[in-house]
Amino acid sequence: MGRLAVVSDPFDNALVLLDLSKGRYQTDEKGSVIGVDAAEPGRGD
């Protein structure tokens, strides 16, 4: 993962912004995070 930000809109709804340029989380069958997959060059994540 890259950077993460949680912000609110004018109606107080939470918005989560994720920078996936460093990769995506790997999860097991229960949904628990077990690692990070490296981003592929040129993928645009």
N, C-alpha and C positions, 0 to 999 in steps of 0.2 A: 504494500500500500504506500501511497504517497501521502499527501496532506489530507486532512479532514477538517471540515468546519460545520458547525451547527448554528444556523441563523433563524430568525423569526421574520415572517412577513407582517404587514400592517394589521392583520387579523389575528396575530399571535400563534400562527401555525408554525411548527418547527420544520425546517428544511435541512436535510443532511447533504452536504456537497463532498464528493469523494474524488480524489485524484488517483486514478488507477495506472498511472504511467510507470510505477515501480512493480506492478503485478497485481494479481488477485489472490484472495485468501483461498487456501485449500481447506476443505471440511471433511469430516468423517461422516458415516451414515447417520449419526445423531445430530449433525449440524454444528458440532464443535470445531473450532479452528485448530488445524494441526500444522499449518505452514503457509508459505506464500509462494505462488507460481510467479516466476519472473515474467515480465511483460515481453512480448515479441516485438522486435523493432518494426516500425511502420504499421503496427496494428491499429493505432488511433485510439487506444483506450485512455 
